[in-house]
Amino acid sequence: MGDYLPHTDDEIAQMLAFLGLRSLDALFDVVPAALRLAGGLDLDPGLAEPDVVAELESVAGRNRPIGRDLVCFAGAGAYDHEVPAVVRALAGRSEFVTAYTPYQAEVAQGVLQAVFEYQTMVARLFGLPVANASLYDGAASLTEACNLAVGATGRQGILLSSGVHPHWRAVATTMATGTGHAIAEVPLRDGRTAWDHARPPAELAAVVVAQPSWLGTIEDLAAARAVADAHQALLVVCADPIAMGVLRPPGAQGADVVAGEGQALGTRLSFGGPYLGLFACAREQVRRLPGRLVGETRDVDGTRGYVTTLRAREQDIRRERATSNVCTNQTLMAVTAAIQLSWLGPTGLWDVATRCAQGAHYAHHQLVQLPGVEAATTAPFLREFAVATTPAAGVVLARLADEGFLGGVAASALTDPAHDGSFGADAARADHVVVVAVTERRTRAEIDAFAAAFGKAAR
């Protein structure tokens, strides 16, 4: 497919020279070798376009889709939740599916109202007065939360719990190389943040904690708030929206900013995207809110209308005054989340979270009875939990796939155990930890069959 690349050889050479790289292979060194195709596609030269498409469809057909071929017990940031037909039908209407972010008030009243309703629901979900019109994903939301805290305090230090998803932490750390933020991570003890081992950087701007952690454990937000208060820093909580169905909202526990991933609210797994970044903050931080804020107003005739009330970003105001360079928002995903939340309502969200918790605890009980399997943490959990297996986690998951189960996520696939604080001094243990998620879609029969297969895989 190289003939379709828009860059000339000279342009590619200039780009590589600017980056200080010798070849395109060096540019893609960050992609693991196991994921790269050695030798290119085995296609005949001069093949017609329909034949190429047919061949690629045949290759894609080797994938084993969730639901039909694999029962999903994987999570660690992306979840196989139920998406009702009404959500797919309404979100797929042509009024919402648009080629561009529809923020012109004169032509987009319906979409703006839907985004306004979305903001209202996110604010209530997280217990804070203001939410924006969404961001790209959870990792982007965390990064913007750190930027907000630095802008609000005038300090550069970020104290980041190792309970925050490893990918989110990696994104925040990468962005910090450009902004100059000083990030210090806090290790976990038994799956929960060991705040007594925290070593805050000087001039602390924010304390960041996940609720629940990426290992599924329920964190003590009061302890995180106490650390923030001791340094006059903001408390940032990376909150899971499904967990909010049964847990107290972070805003009610002292959070100044809440970031989250909204994939669980009506968006299917979709090969990893596009997903949805949730973001809410205290009222005093509204002028530092990243991206867009849709507001309600009245026109000259007194008719209710909707506009983008705030756009404190570099496209709209002077660069040095911008709080963010976020240029758009995930409108379609945000509308989808609003429809899902409206369909569920508070009682429905509670029911989903409760069913997840019941299924997860039942699965956990079944698994830890098996030879070669033990609990990786003893801390309370909700939808997700970690177990340690005698064989390496990758071996167990490969065996489970042969039995028809996407059996979880290997902790070592998400972290560099030698440099990650999720498992404390026992870094090698990460190679044997599987993170298992149970959503409301999993039946008791599926869990029983999964436990039986897990028993064989863990021998």
C-alpha positions as CSV (number, residue, x, y, z in Angstrom):
1,M,0.0,0.0,0.0
2,G,3.1,2.2,-0.1
3,D,1.9,3.7,-3.4
4,Y,-0.8,5.5,-1.6
5,L,1.5,7.3,0.9
6,P,1.3,11.1,0.2
7,H,5.0,11.8,1.1
8,T,7.9,11.9,-1.4
9,D,11.2,10.3,-0.6
10,D,12.7,13.7,-0.1
11,E,10.0,14.6,2.4
12,I,10.6,11.4,4.3
13,A,14.3,12.0,4.4
14,Q,13.8,15.6,5.7
15,M,11.4,14.3,8.4
16,L,13.9,11.6,9.5
17,A,16.7,14.1,9.6
18,F,14.7,16.4,11.8
19,L,13.9,13.6,14.2
20,G,17.5,12.4,14.2
21,L,16.7,9.0,12.8
22,R,18.4,7.0,10.2
23,S,15.5,5.1,8.7
24,L,11.7,4.5,8.8
25,D,12.4,1.3,10.6
26,A,14.0,3.3,13.4
27,L,10.8,5.5,13.5
28,F,8.7,2.4,14.2
29,D,11.0,0.8,16.7
30,V,8.6,1.7,19.4
31,V,6.1,-0.8,17.9
32,P,6.9,-4.3,19.4
33,A,8.4,-6.7,16.9
34,A,5.6,-9.2,17.7
35,L,3.0,-6.8,16.3
36,R,4.9,-6.0,13.1
37,L,4.4,-7.8,9.9
38,A,7.7,-9.3,8.7
39,G,8.2,-9.2,5.0
40,G,5.0,-7.3,4.1
41,L,1.7,-8.7,2.8
42,D,1.8,-11.7,0.5
43,L,0.0,-10.1,-2.4
44,D,0.6,-10.6,-6.1
45,P,2.0,-7.5,-7.8
46,G,-0.6,-5.5,-9.8
47,L,-3.5,-7.0,-8.0
48,A,-6.8,-5.2,-8.6
49,E,-8.3,-3.2,-5.8
50,P,-11.4,-5.5,-5.3
51,D,-9.0,-8.5,-5.0
52,V,-6.8,-6.6,-2.5
53,V,-9.9,-5.8,-0.4
54,A,-11.1,-9.4,-0.6
55,E,-7.7,-10.7,0.6
56,L,-7.6,-8.2,3.5
57,E,-11.1,-9.2,4.5
58,S,-10.0,-12.8,4.5
59,V,-7.0,-11.9,6.8
60,A,-9.3,-9.9,9.1
61,G,-11.7,-12.9,9.3
62,R,-9.0,-14.7,11.3
63,N,-9.8,-12.5,14.2
64,R,-12.0,-14.1,16.9
65,P,-14.7,-11.5,17.9
66,I,-15.9,-11.1,21.4
67,G,-19.3,-12.6,22.0
68,R,-19.3,-15.1,19.1
69,D,-16.0,-16.8,19.6
70,L,-14.6,-15.4,22.9
71,V,-16.4,-14.7,26.2
72,C,-14.9,-11.6,27.5
73,F,-13.4,-11.4,31.0
74,A,-10.9,-8.8,30.1
75,G,-11.0,-5.2,31.3
76,A,-8.1,-3.0,32.6
77,G,-9.6,0.1,31.0
78,A,-12.0,-1.2,28.3
79,Y,-15.1,-3.2,29.2
80,D,-17.6,-5.4,27.5
81,H,-20.8,-3.7,28.8
82,E,-24.3,-4.1,27.4
83,V,-25.2,-1.5,24.8
84,P,-29.0,-1.4,24.4
85,A,-30.5,-1.3,20.9
86,V,-32.1,2.1,21.7
87,V,-28.7,3.6,22.3
88,R,-27.3,2.4,19.0
89,A,-30.4,3.5,17.2
90,L,-30.5,7.0,18.6
91,A,-26.8,7.7,18.6
92,G,-26.6,6.6,14.9
93,R,-29.2,9.1,13.7
94,S,-27.9,11.4,10.9
95,E,-28.5,14.4,13.1
96,F,-25.7,13.3,15.4
97,V,-23.4,11.6,13.0
98,T,-21.6,14.5,11.4
99,A,-18.3,15.1,9.7
100,Y,-17.4,18.0,11.9
101,T,-17.8,19.1,15.5
102,P,-21.2,20.9,15.3
103,Y,-20.8,23.9,17.6
104,Q,-22.2,26.7,15.4
105,A,-25.3,27.7,17.5
106,E,-27.3,28.8,14.4
107,V,-27.3,25.3,12.9
108,A,-26.6,22.8,15.7
109,Q,-29.2,23.4,18.5
110,G,-30.1,19.8,18.8
111,V,-26.5,18.6,19.2
112,L,-25.6,21.4,21.5
113,Q,-28.6,20.5,23.7
114,A,-27.6,16.9,23.8
115,V,-24.0,17.9,24.8
116,F,-25.4,20.2,27.5
117,E,-27.4,17.3,28.9
118,Y,-24.3,15.1,28.7
119,Q,-22.4,17.7,30.7
120,T,-25.1,17.8,33.3
121,M,-25.1,14.1,33.7
122,V,-21.3,13.9,34.1
123,A,-21.3,16.6,36.7
124,R,-24.0,14.8,38.7
125,L,-22.2,11.5,38.2
126,F,-18.9,12.8,39.7
127,G,-20.4,15.2,42.2
128,L,-18.9,18.4,40.8
129,P,-20.7,21.5,39.5
130,V,-19.0,21.8,36.1
131,A,-18.2,19.3,33.3
132,N,-16.9,20.0,29.8
133,A,-18.2,18.8,26.4
134,S,-15.8,15.8,26.6
135,L,-12.1,15.0,25.7
136,Y,-10.4,12.4,23.6
137,D,-10.1,9.6,26.2
138,G,-9.3,9.0,29.8
139,A,-5.5,9.4,29.4
140,A,-6.0,12.8,27.8
141,S,-8.4,13.8,30.6
142,L,-5.8,13.0,33.2
143,T,-3.2,15.0,31.4
144,E,-5.5,18.0,31.1
145,A,-6.3,17.6,34.8
146,C,-2.6,17.9,35.6
147,N,-2.3,21.0,33.4
148,L,-5.3,22.5,35.2
149,A,-3.8,21.9,38.6
150,V,-0.4,23.4,37.6
151,G,-2.2,26.5,36.2
152,A,-4.3,26.9,39.3
153,T,-1.5,26.6,41.8
154,G,1.5,27.9,39.9
155,R,3.5,24.8,40.9
156,Q,4.9,22.0,38.8
157,G,4.8,18.9,41.1
158,I,2.4,16.0,40.5
159,L,2.0,13.1,43.0
160,L,0.7,10.2,41.0
161,S,-0.7,7.0,42.5
162,S,0.5,3.7,40.8
163,G,-3.1,2.7,41.0
164,V,-3.8,4.9,38.0
165,H,-3.9,2.9,34.8
166,P,-0.3,2.4,33.5
167,H,-1.2,3.7,30.1
168,W,-2.6,6.9,31.6
169,R,0.5,7.4,33.7
170,A,2.7,6.9,30.6
171,V,0.8,9.5,28.7
172,A,0.9,12.0,31.6
173,T,4.7,11.4,31.9
174,T,5.3,11.8,28.2
175,M,3.4,15.1,28.2
176,A,5.3,16.3,31.2
177,T,8.5,16.2,29.3
178,G,7.2,19.1,27.3
179,T,5.4,21.0,30.1
180,G,8.1,20.6,32.7
181,H,5.8,19.0,35.3
182,A,7.7,17.0,37.9
183,I,5.9,13.7,38.5
184,A,6.5,11.4,41.4
185,E,4.7,8.0,41.7
186,V,3.4,6.5,44.9
187,P,3.6,2.7,45.1
188,L,0.8,0.4,46.0
189,R,0.5,-1.9,49.0
190,D,-1.9,-4.8,48.6
191,G,-3.4,-3.0,45.6
192,R,-4.1,0.3,47.3
193,T,-2.0,3.5,47.4
194,A,0.6,3.5,50.2
195,W,0.4,7.2,50.9
196,D,2.8,6.8,53.9
197,H,5.4,6.0,51.3
198,A,4.7,9.1,49.2
199,R,7.7,11.3,48.3
200,P,6.0,14.4,47.0
201,P,8.0,16.6,44.6
202,A,8.7,20.2,45.7
203,E,5.9,22.7,45.1
204,L,3.1,20.2,44.8
205,A,0.2,21.1,42.5
206,A,-1.9,17.9,42.5
207,V,-2.4,14.6,44.1
208,V,-3.8,12.0,41.6
209,V,-5.5,8.8,42.6
210,A,-7.8,6.3,40.7
211,Q,-11.2,5.1,42.0
212,P,-11.1,2.1,41.6
213,S,-7.4,1.4,40.9
214,W,-6.4,-0.3,37.7
215,L,-6.2,-3.6,39.7
216,G,-9.9,-3.1,40.7
217,T,-9.4,-2.1,44.3
218,I,-11.4,0.6,46.1
219,E,-9.2,3.5,47.2
220,D,-9.4,5.6,50.3
221,L,-10.1,9.1,48.9
222,A,-10.1,10.6,52.4
223,A,-6.4,9.6,52.7
224,A,-5.6,11.2,49.3
225,R,-7.5,14.3,50.3
226,A,-5.4,14.6,53.5
227,V,-2.2,14.4,51.5
228,A,-3.4,17.1,49.1
229,D,-4.4,19.3,52.1
230,A,-1.0,18.9,53.7
231,H,0.5,20.5,50.6
232,Q,-2.3,22.8,49.6
233,A,-2.6,20.9,46.4
234,L,-5.6,19.9,44.3
235,L,-7.0,16.4,44.5
236,V,-7.5,14.8,41.0
237,V,-9.5,11.5,40.9
238,C,-9.5,9.2,37.9
239,A,-13.0,7.8,38.4
240,D,-14.8,5.0,36.7
241,P,-18.3,6.0,35.7
242,I,-19.9,2.6,36.3
243,A,-18.4,2.4,39.8
244,M,-20.2,5.7,40.5
245,G,-23.5,3.8,40.5
246,V,-22.7,2.4,44.0
247,L,-19.8,4.5,45.3
248,R,-19.9,8.0,46.7
249,P,-19.0,10.5,44.0
250,P,-15.5,11.9,44.2
251,G,-16.7,15.5,44.4
252,A,-18.5,14.6,47.7
253,Q,-15.2,13.3,49.0
254,G,-13.2,16.4,48.3
255,A,-12.1,16.0,44.7
256,D,-11.3,19.2,42.9
257,V,-11.1,17.6,39.5
258,V,-12.3,14.3,38.2
259,A,-11.1,12.6,35.0
260,G,-12.5,9.5,33.5
261,E,-13.0,7.1,30.6
262,G,-16.5,7.0,29.2
263,Q,-16.2,3.9,26.9
264,A,-18.4,1.9,29.3
265,L,-21.3,4.3,28.7
266,G,-22.6,3.0,25.4
267,T,-19.5,2.6,23.3
268,R,-18.4,-0.9,22.3
269,L,-14.8,-2.1,22.5
270,S,-14.2,-1.1,18.9
271,F,-10.6,-2.2,18.6
272,G,-9.6,0.5,21.1
273,G,-11.4,3.6,20.0
274,P,-12.6,6.2,19.5
275,Y,-13.4,6.5,23.2
276,L,-14.5,9.3,25.4
277,G,-12.7,11.5,28.0
278,L,-14.8,12.6,30.9
279,F,-13.8,15.7,32.8
280,A,-15.4,17.7,35.7
281,C,-14.1,20.3,38.1
282,A,-15.0,22.6,40.9
283,R,-16.7,25.9,40.0
284,E,-13.6,28.0,40.8
285,Q,-11.6,26.2,38.1
286,V,-14.1,26.7,35.3
287,R,-11.9,29.3,33.6
288,R,-9.2,26.7,33.3
289,L,-11.5,24.0,31.9
290,P,-10.0,22.4,28.8
291,G,-11.8,22.2,25.5
292,R,-15.4,23.4,25.3
293,L,-18.3,24.1,27.7
294,V,-21.8,24.2,26.2
295,G,-24.2,26.5,28.1
296,E,-27.9,27.4,28.2
297,T,-29.1,30.9,27.3
298,R,-32.1,32.7,25.9
299,D,-32.3,34.6,22.6
300,V,-33.7,38.1,22.0
301,D,-37.2,36.6,21.9
302,G,-36.8,34.8,25.2
303,T,-36.5,31.4,23.6
304,R,-34.2,28.9,25.3
305,G,-31.1,28.1,23.3
306,Y,-27.6,26.6,23.6
307,V,-24.2,28.0,22.8
308,T,-20.5,27.1,23.4
309,T,-20.2,29.4,26.5
310,L,-16.5,28.8,27.1
311,R,-13.7,27.9,24.7
312,A,-10.5,28.6,26.6
313,R,-8.2,27.0,24.0
314,E,-5.6,28.2,21.6
315,Q,-7.9,28.3,18.6
316,D,-10.1,30.9,20.2
317,I,-7.9,33.0,22.5
318,R,-4.3,34.2,22.5
319,R,-1.9,31.3,22.8
320,E,-0.2,32.5,26.0
321,R,-3.6,32.7,27.7
322,A,-5.0,29.3,26.5
323,T,-5.5,26.7,29.1
324,S,-5.4,23.8,26.6
325,N,-4.6,23.0,23.0
326,V,-7.6,20.6,22.8
327,C,-9.2,21.5,19.5
328,T,-12.2,19.3,19.5
329,N,-14.3,17.0,21.6
330,Q,-15.8,13.5,21.1
331,T,-19.3,14.8,20.3
332,L,-20.8,11.5,19.0
333,M,-19.4,9.5,21.9
334,A,-20.6,12.1,24.4
335,V,-24.1,12.0,22.9
336,T,-24.0,8.2,23.1
337,A,-23.0,8.4,26.7
338,A,-25.8,10.8,27.4
339,I,-28.3,8.4,25.8
340,Q,-27.0,5.5,27.7
341,L,-27.1,7.4,31.0
342,S,-30.6,8.6,30.3
343,W,-31.8,5.1,29.4
344,L,-30.4,3.7,32.6
345,G,-31.2,6.5,35.0
346,P,-29.8,6.4,38.6
347,T,-31.5,3.1,39.4
348,G,-30.3,1.4,36.2
349,L,-26.8,2.6,36.8
350,W,-26.9,1.2,40.3
351,D,-28.3,-2.1,38.9
352,V,-25.4,-2.4,36.4
353,A,-22.8,-1.6,39.0
354,T,-24.3,-4.0,41.5
355,R,-24.6,-6.8,38.9
356,C,-20.9,-6.3,38.0
357,A,-19.9,-6.4,41.7
358,Q,-21.9,-9.6,42.3
359,G,-20.5,-11.3,39.3
360,A,-17.0,-10.2,40.1
361,H,-17.1,-11.5,43.7
362,Y,-18.7,-14.8,42.6
363,A,-15.9,-15.2,39.9
364,H,-13.2,-14.3,42.4
365,H,-14.5,-16.8,44.9
366,Q,-14.5,-19.5,42.3
367,L,-11.0,-18.8,41.0
368,V,-9.2,-18.5,44.3
369,Q,-10.4,-22.0,45.2
370,L,-8.4,-23.5,42.3
371,P,-5.0,-25.0,42.6
372,G,-2.3,-22.7,41.2
373,V,-4.5,-19.6,41.7
374,E,-4.5,-17.1,44.6
375,A,-5.7,-13.6,45.2
376,A,-3.2,-11.0,44.2
377,T,-4.7,-8.5,46.6
378,T,-7.0,-8.7,49.6
379,A,-8.4,-5.1,49.3
380,P,-12.1,-4.5,48.5
381,F,-13.0,-4.5,44.8
382,L,-16.0,-3.8,42.6
383,R,-16.0,-5.0,39.0
384,E,-12.4,-6.1,38.6
385,F,-9.9,-8.0,40.6
386,A,-6.3,-9.5,40.2
387,V,-5.3,-13.1,40.8
388,A,-1.8,-14.6,40.7
389,T,-1.2,-17.9,38.9
390,T,1.6,-20.4,39.1
391,P,2.2,-20.4,35.4
392,A,3.1,-17.1,33.7
393,A,0.0,-15.0,33.1
394,G,0.6,-15.0,29.3
395,V,0.6,-18.8,29.3
396,V,-2.7,-19.0,31.2
397,L,-4.4,-16.5,28.9
398,A,-3.3,-18.3,25.8
399,R,-4.7,-21.5,27.2
400,L,-8.0,-19.8,28.0
401,A,-8.3,-18.4,24.5
402,D,-8.0,-21.9,23.2
403,E,-11.0,-22.7,25.4
404,G,-13.1,-19.8,24.1
405,F,-12.4,-17.1,26.8
406,L,-10.7,-13.7,26.6
407,G,-9.7,-14.5,30.1
408,G,-8.3,-11.2,31.4
409,V,-5.2,-9.0,31.0
410,A,-1.7,-9.9,32.0
411,A,-0.5,-7.2,34.4
412,S,3.0,-7.4,32.8
413,A,1.5,-6.5,29.4
414,L,0.6,-3.1,30.8
415,T,3.5,-2.4,33.0
416,D,7.3,-2.5,33.2
417,P,7.4,-4.4,36.5
418,A,11.0,-3.3,37.2
419,H,10.0,0.3,37.2
420,D,6.3,0.2,38.2
421,G,5.1,0.6,41.8
422,S,1.9,-1.5,41.4
423,F,3.5,-4.6,43.0
424,G,6.0,-3.0,45.4
425,A,9.2,-4.9,46.0
426,D,7.8,-8.0,44.4
427,A,8.1,-6.8,40.8
428,A,8.6,-10.3,39.4
429,R,5.1,-11.2,40.6
430,A,3.6,-9.1,37.9
431,D,4.5,-11.7,35.3
432,H,2.0,-14.0,37.1
433,V,-0.9,-11.6,37.7
434,V,-4.1,-11.7,35.7
435,V,-6.5,-8.8,35.9
436,V,-10.1,-10.2,35.5
437,A,-13.2,-8.1,34.9
438,V,-16.8,-9.2,35.1
439,T,-19.6,-7.0,33.6
440,E,-23.3,-7.3,33.8
441,R,-23.2,-9.2,30.5
442,R,-21.6,-12.3,32.1
443,T,-24.0,-15.0,33.2
444,R,-23.5,-17.4,36.1
445,A,-23.1,-20.3,33.5
446,E,-20.4,-18.3,31.7
447,I,-18.6,-17.6,35.0
448,D,-18.7,-21.3,36.0
449,A,-17.4,-22.4,32.6
450,F,-14.7,-19.8,32.8
451,A,-13.6,-21.0,36.3
452,A,-13.5,-24.6,35.0
453,A,-11.3,-23.5,32.1
454,F,-9.1,-21.3,34.3
455,G,-8.5,-24.3,36.6
456,K,-7.1,-26.3,33.7
457,A,-5.1,-23.3,32.3
458,A,-3.5,-22.6,35.7
459,R,-2.1,-26.1,36.3
